[in-house]
């Protein structure tokens, strides 16, 4: 009797086309945001979208591996607070809805995405400075008054 393969979240959401659609909507929002957008000012949006798509595809069960930096190394030089993380999560939630990802699948997506919080969010500015190397270009973006 043949073994039935369990459907991955990657397959359930519609594979790469859905991830690409969500990440396009999401990063359009992020780059336009007066606070989050400043973290990406010198980065090509299409490249970021592609990297995030491949990263999340792997985490959702795609067979294609992600070869980029791990989350901790990719974000170590950025002072990301809980407030920024929550804001980013809300934009992702909106993007999933706009891309018509069913609620149950969107919740699974958000759960995977949130699993990396401990690698991204810094507890305090002091711990951030203690964690980064002296010669690193640190990215600290104060919250704009209009946010």
N, C-alpha and C positions, 0 to 999 in steps of 0.2 A: 504494500500500500504506500502510495507517495505521501511524503510529508508536506503538509500545507505550510507555506511560508506566511508568517504574520505580516500584514501590511504595515509599512513604516509610516510615520507622520509625513515624511517627504513625499511618499506616493499619495497619501490621503489628501494632502493639500493641492496636489496637481503638479508636483515636481518643480523643475527649474523655472518654467514659465510663471508660475504663481509666486515663487520666491523673488524673481526678478521684478514682477509687477509691484509686489508689496514694498520691496526695497527702493524702487524708483519713487513711489508715492512718499514713503517714509523719509528718504534723504532730501526730497524736494522740500518737505516740511522742516527738516533739521537745518538745512543750509539757509532757509529763509528765516529761521527763528533768530531773534535778536540776541539771545544768550548762547544757545547750543551752536548756532552757526559759526560763532567765533572760534570754536575748537577746530573747525574744518577749513578755515580761511585759506590756507595754503595747500589744500589737498584737492586733487581732481575728484569730483563727485562720482563720475562713472567708475573710476578705479575703486573707490570706497564701496560703491554699490556691488560691484563684482566680487570684491573680497568678502563682504558680509554675506552675499548670496552663497558663495562656496563654503564659507565657514558654517553657516546655519544648515546648509544642505547636508553636510557631513554629520552635524549634531542631530539632525532629524532622521538619519538613516540612509542617506545616499551612499552609494558605493565609491563615489569619487572622493578621494582624501583632500583635506585642506592642508596646504604646506606653509601657510603664513605664520606670523608670530603668534605665540599663545596670548591669551587675553591679558594676563598680568604684565607681560613685557610690552605689549602694544599700548597699554594705557598707563604705565608706571609714571611717566613724566607729566601726566595731566591731573590736575587737582579736581577730581570729580566727587561732588558731595551727594548725599542721599537725595537732596532736592533735585539736583540735575538728573540723577538716575530715574527718579519718579517722573520727571518731566519727559524724559526720553521715552520711558515706558508708555506714557499716555499718548505720545505721538505715534508710537508703534501700534498701540491698540486702535487708534483712529485709522491708521493706514490699513490694518488688517480688515477693519470694517468696510472701508472704502473699496478695498480689493475684493469684497464679497467672500472672504474666508469665513466659513461657518463658525459660529460661536464656540462650539466644543473644540474644534481644531485650533481656533485662535487662542483659546485658553491653554492648550497644550504647547503651542508656539511660545506664548508669553512665559510659561513655566520654564521652558528650556532657556529662553533668553535671560530670565531672572536668575538662573543658576550661576551666572557669571558675575553677579553683583559683588561677591567677596573679593574678586580679582580686580575690580574697577573702582569701587567706592572707597574713598579715604575717610577715616574717622575724624581727622582734624588736620589743620594746616601743619601742626607740629609733626604729626606722624608722617605726613606727606614729605616734608623736608628731610626727615630722618630716613625715609625710604629711598629717596632719589639720590643719584650721584651728583656730586658738586659740579661736574662739568656738563651735566645734561641741560638741555634747553627745556626749562619747566614751563608748562602751560597752565596759567592761572587766569581765569576770566571772571572778574567780578560781576555779580548780578546787576544788569542794567536796572535803572529806576522804573522803567516802563514795563517790566515783566512781573 
